[in-house]
Amino acid sequence: MEESPLRKLREEMGMSQEDFARRIGTSARTISRWETGDSVPSFTIAQMKALDALLLEHGKALKDLPDSFAAG
């Protein structure tokens, strides 16, 4: 099984699941479920804004995200 695009993105930003989760307003367990494909990401508007700001800090944008965060 290949690595989750979300995990790859998170690691490129040098963040743990806990750090990433805290920044976007969710739990590390939720990030883990997204990365393993156990659940499909859903975001509140506030979480989308936080994710957008986090990506911008790292030279990325929402449009750069993959269509799926789950491992293939």
Secondary structure by P-SEA (a helix, b strand, c coil): ccccaaaaaaaaacccaaaaaaaacccaaaaaaaaaccbbbbbcaaaaaaaaaaaaaacccccccccccccc
